[in-house]
Amino acid sequence: MSNGEDHDVPLAVGTSVGGYVIDRLVARGGCGSVYRAHPAGRAEPVAIKVLHPTLAPLPKMIERFVREVELLRRIRHPNIVEIKEVGALACGTPFFVMEYLPGVTLDVLLSMRGRLGPEEALEILEPVCAALGAAHAAGIVHRDVKASNVMATGGLGGVKLLDFGIAKLVDPGTSSAGLTSVNRQIGTLTIMAPEQLLCAPVDARTDVYALGALLYRLLTGRLPFESSFPGELVRKHLEEPAPRPSERVPVSREIDAVVLKCLEKRPERRYESVHALVRALRHATSAGTLRSSSHQLPRFAVGIFLEIRLRADAEDAPDLFAAEIERILASAEDRMRSAGFALCTSTSAEVLGLRLLPRDPARWQDERQAALDFALDLHTALASRSGSDPRVHVNVSAHAGEVVVRERMDADPEIVGGPLARTGDWASSEETANLCATWELLDGLGGFEAAPGPDPLVLVSRSAA
């Protein structure tokens, strides 16, 4: 019987590898294959990862394969797969023996379940973050935290983080400025942080970004950024604000806030550690659980949505405009709060403020008029800001519509979703020089002039008279 050592083909069932007998092929990746095996004469299974024989002559591949073993041994943790021993086939191809993990990876679980609730997602993320916390403490950044690298085995300690094959070993005592990627993109494109894509320094916050993408997928069943074109996917990671999970599934604004903070473009705006992320997710989940029995009902509100856009000649150097963008966001947020708007979304590129209309419909027109006047003032202030760079453009859109609120006995009603919160359905998708508004907001109001805008919006300015 051929043992498959001379060809890049799976090892045959019954092959002996370092005192273990191959039962079956479990998985096959770009670097190696994983087999289920058992010690000769005993029944308890193990997993054996064998480098693809065709890669064995390549020193860099051997180095990467051996490094994975060294990193796993360096960070022993109950939520990281345990290495039992290391060896080589007769031809010199290396392998290592791991604990065998019955169960399925998260991508398989999601294909069966579709998506998970916040409490279930927390149960998955807590042990993953515990494993990553141990890795980060040892100076190791995983760089590939995705659903296929997390195993759900069921039972106690049933979540394991896998595949440290592209992990980066760094000195935890050094600053993140030293953690370079040697001008080479390393990772999985669908979950890569902007600094990975730009081959810039990486640190623990790079894994936080991937955790945000993983949490988004757990909650919605989809990735935050999707495209069949690699270049377009890269652009979305670098430029587009992450969509809120609540645009796709009914989750609280606290959950939205946790996911969006993980997926910030700039590392310093993310959670500083996986431990901080877990604490925030626990709080967001418990807040939603405590309110789950509270009464939900539709209400009407006005919404103002601000979006910052960098023009084409500024896209290659977004950091040059970071200070100006921060000033715009801070100014808009302060003005909205002062005008009684609740900030339902606040990311590195957009702000959504919502203000509930009174319960008495007879007062709605006056409230809509006040909101329109505020939106016009806000747009004017941002468009004429001192020292502005014309390459940094601010879009402002306004709408009136339905939201869903939770009524609480001891506090004001809380906006938790609804059509008005889905800005993709009504905000301008084009760069405009005027305030954009919908007729749902403008109906019956005065003091403005309107011109055709991006359908079905209109461009609004103050009346000359």
N, C-alpha and C positions, 0 to 999 in steps of 0.2 A: 504494500500500500504506500503510495506516495505521501510524504508529509507536507508537500507544498512549499518546501523551503526554497526551491530553485526557481519558482515562478511567482508572479504577483497574483496568485489565486488563493482562495480560502484554504486553510488547513482542513484536512479531511477529518471527519468524525473518527475517533479512536486514536488519533495521533498523540504521541506522548511528547509533552513540552515541560521539561524541567521537573519531572516527577508527577505531572498532572496529565490527565487524559481529557482530550477535547470532546465535549458533548455536542456542541452546535455553535454556529456563527450567530452572534447577537446583533452586532452592528458593524458597519464599515464606513469609515470616514476618509478624508483626504490624506491623513497622516498614517493611520493604522486601522487594524481590525480588532474588534473585541469578541472574545469567545467565552462561552460558558464551559467550565471544565470541573473536574473533581480530582482530589488526590488519589493516587493509585491505591486501591483497596479500601477507600472510604467514600461515603456518599455525599458529605456536605460540599456544596458547590463553591467555586471561586470564579472570578472573572479574570481573563488574561488579555492584555492589550499587546499586540504584536505590530511592530513597525512594518509597513509594506516593504517586502524584500527589494522591490525596484528602487526604493528610496535609501536603502541601507548603504550603498556606496557614496552617498552624499554626506559629507561631514556636517553640514549645517543641519540636516534632518536628524542625524544621530544626536547632535548637540541639543536640539529642541526636544527630542524624545527623552533624553536623559534628564534634561532640565525639569521636565514635568514631574519626574520621579522625585528629584531633589526638592522641588517646591512642595509637593504633597507631604513629604516626610518632614519638612520644616514646619508645617502648620497642621499638626495633628488636631483634629476637631471632630466631635461626633456628627456634625453635618457636612463633613467632607469625606469623600471615599477614602478608605484606609488602604495603604500599600502594604502588602505582606512580604514580598521579596522581588528581586530583580535577577534577570538572567539573560541568556542569549541562545538562539538556536545553533545548531551545528555549523551553519553557514555564517554565523556571526551576527545575524539579525537580532536586535535586542527585543526583549519583552519585559513586562512587569505584571505581577500577580496582585489583584485587588480583591477586596471583599465583594461578594456577589450581591447585587441589589435587585431583588424581585420587585416588579412594579412597572410603571410606565413613566416616560418623560412628560414634562408639562405640555409639550406640543401635542403629544398623543392624547393626553387627558383633555386638553382644550378641543381637540377635534371630535372627541366623544361628547363633551359637555357643552360646548359652545362658549360659555363664559362662567365666571364665578361671582358670587356676591362679595361685598366688601369684607365680611367676617372670614369667609373662606380664603380670600386673597391674603388677608393678614396672616392666617395660619400658615400659608406658604411662604410669605415674605419674611416672617420673623426668623425661621431657621436659616434661610438663605442669607439674611443680613448678619446673623450670628457667625456664619461661616466666613463671610466676607470681612467682618470685623476682625476675626482672628488673622485672616490673610493680610489685611491692611496693617495690623499691629506688627506683623513680621516683615513689613516693607514690600508686600506683594500686591499688585493690581491685576485683577483677573482679565479684564478687557474683552470678555466675551460672555457676559451674563445674559443668556437667552433661554427660552423655554426648553430647547432641546438639550441644554446643559444642566437642567435641574430634574432630578429623579424623585418621583413621589412613590414611595414604597409601601405606605400604609403603616399603621401601628405606631408605637412609640419611637420618636426620632426618625419619622418616616420621610424626611426630606433631605436630600443629599445634593450638594453642589459638585458638578463634574467638570472634567476637561480643563486643566490648567496649562494646556499645551502652548497657548500664546500669552500666558501671564507674564508680567514684567516684574523682575526683581529689582527693587530699589532700596536705597538706604533710608529707613524711616526717619532718621535724624536729619536728613538734608531737606532743603526747601524743594517745593515742586518744580522750581525752575530747572532742576537738574534731571528731570524725568523725561528724557526725549525719546522719540520713536524712530530716530535715525532716518528721517525723511521717507518713511515707508508706511502706508496705511496697513494696519494690522487689526483684524476683527471682522465682524459681520455687518455688512452695510446697513441692514435694516434697523440696527440698534446702536450704531456707533455715535459717540459724542462728537460734537464739532471739533474739539481739539484732536481727537483721533483722526478724523477726516483730513485735518490740516497738518497732520504729522507734528503737532505741537506737544509740549510737555503734558504728561498725564499724571493723575494721582487718584486718590480714593474717590473723588467726585466724578471721575470718569465712569466708575462702576455705578455711582448713584444715578447717572443719566440712563445707563442701561437698565437699572432697576425701575426707573420711571417708565421706560418702554415696556418692560415686562409687566409692571403693575397695570399699565393701560391695557395690555392684551388680556391679562387675567380678568379685568373688569368688563371689557367690551367684546372680547373675542377677536379683536383686530389690532394691528400695530398702529401707532400714532401717525406714522408717515408711510405712505404706500405709493409705489410706482413700479411699472415694469421696465423703466429706463433708469439705469444706474446714475446717470448724470442728474436726472430730475430728482431722484431720491436724495442724492448728496445736497442739491440745492435746498430741498425742503428742510433737511437737518440743519443747514447753515443759516437759513433765512426765514422760514415760515414759523410763526408761533405754533406751539403744539395745540391741537384741538382739545377742547374740554371733553372728558369722558361723558359728562352729562348731555352732550349733544347726541350721543348714541344710546345711552342707557340711563335709567333713573337712579343717579347717585347724588349725594349731597354736595353742596358747594365746598364743604370741608375736604371731601375726597378729591374734588376737582383741584383744589388749591395744593394738596400734597403732590398730585401727579404733575401739575404744571411747574411746581418748584423744582422737582427732579429734572424736568426736561428743559430747564432754562439753557439758553445758548452759552452763556458765560458761566464757567465753573463757580465763580465767587457768589453767584446768585442761587446756586443749588444748596441743598443741605450739606453741611461741612463733613458729615460722616454718616455711615449707614445706621449708627445708633440714633442719631438725631432724626433720621428718616423714619425709623421704626416708632420712635416716641410720637412723632406727628401723625403717623398712620393709625396708631392705637387711639390717639385722641379723636381723630376724625371719625374713625369707625364707631367708637363708643358714643360720640355725639349723635351720630346718625341712628344708633340703636336706641338711645334714650328718647329720641323724637319719633321713632318709627310708629308709635301708637297715637301720635298727635294728629289732629284733624287737618287734612289737606283740602284745599278748595281753590277754585280759579279766582283771580282778581285781575283788574286791569292796571297797567302801569305805563310809564314812559321810559324809554331807554335812550341813552347816548353812548355811542361806541366810537372810540378813538383808536386809530391804527397808524403806526409809524411805518413809513416806507422809505427805503434807501434807493435812490435812483441809480441807474446802471453804472454811471461813472464813479459811484461810491461803494459798490458792492464788494470790490476787492480789498477794501480797507475799512471794515465796519468798526474796528476799535478806535479809529480816529474820531468817530462821532459819538462814542459812548457817553461822554460827559453831556453833550447836548441832548441826547436821547433821555438820559436820566433827568435832566432839568424839565424836559417836556412832560415826562410821566409824572414827576413829583408835582408840577404845577397843575396838571389836569386832575390828579387825584385829590389835591387839596381843594380845588374849586368845586369838584363834584360833591365831596363830603360836606362842604360848607353850604351847598344848595340842597342838601337832604337826599342825595343819591347814595344808595348802597353800592359799594364796589363789589360786583359779582365776579369779575375777572380782572386780574392785574398781572400781566406778564412783562417780559422785557420788550414787547413791541405793541401791546394793546391794553386798553382799559375799557371795561363795560360798566356803566353806572345805571342802576334802575331805581325808579322812585314810584311807589304805589300811588295810584289815584284814590281819592276819597271813595268811601262806600256809596255816597250819594251821587248818582250820575249827573245831577243838576250842576255840580261843581266841576265836572270834568273839563269843560271848555276853558275855564279860567286857569286850571292847573296845566292844561296842555299849552296854553298861551305863555304861561310863565316858563315852562320847560323849553319852548321854542326860543323865547328871548334869551334864556340862559345858554342854549346851544349856540345861538348866533354870537353871543358875547365870547363864549369859550373859543369858537372857531377864529374869531377876529384876534383875540389875544394870542393864540398859538401861531397864527399865520403872520402876525406882525411882531413876533418876539424879537427882542434885541439881540444882535449878533448872530442871527440865524444863518445857517448854511443852506443854500437853495437845494442842495442834494439830499437834505433830510426833509421829507414831505410828511405832513400830517393830514390824514383823512378824518373827518368827523361826520358821522351819520346819526340821524335821530328817527325814532319810530314810537308808535303807541300800539300796545297790543296786550295779549293775555299772558299772564304768568301763573305759576302754581305756587301757593304759599302754604306754610305750616302755621296754624294758629297755636299760640302758646299762652298758657294762663299767666305766666309771670314775666312775659317779655313781649316785645313787638313781633308782629308776624314776620316770618322768615321766607324769603323768596328761594325756592328750591329748583325751579326749572320752568318749563313752558315755552311757547313759541317765541316770545320776546327775547328769551335768553339765548336763542339759537341765531346768532348774528349772521351766520352764513346765509340765512333765508331772507335777510332784508338789508344788511349793510352794503355799501358800495364795494364792488369788486374792482373798480377802476380808480385811478388817481384823479381826484377832482380838486378844483381851486375854490369851490364854494362848499358850504354846508349842504349835505345831502339829507333829504327827509322824505318820508312817505306821506301819502294823502291821509292815512289813518291818523297821523299826528296833526296835519295841517287843516283838516276839514273844519270850516267855520271860523278859522282864525284870521287875524289881520296883522298889518304892520310889516308885511314882507312882500317881496317880488319873487316869482317862480319862473324857472326856465327848464326846458327838458334836460333830464340827466340820464344816467344809466338806468334803463328800464327795469323796474317801474318807478324809480326814484325821480325826484325833481331837485334841481339846484336852487337853493334858497339864499336870498340876500335881504337886507333891510330895505324898506321902501325909502325912496329918495325924499318923499315929502315929510 
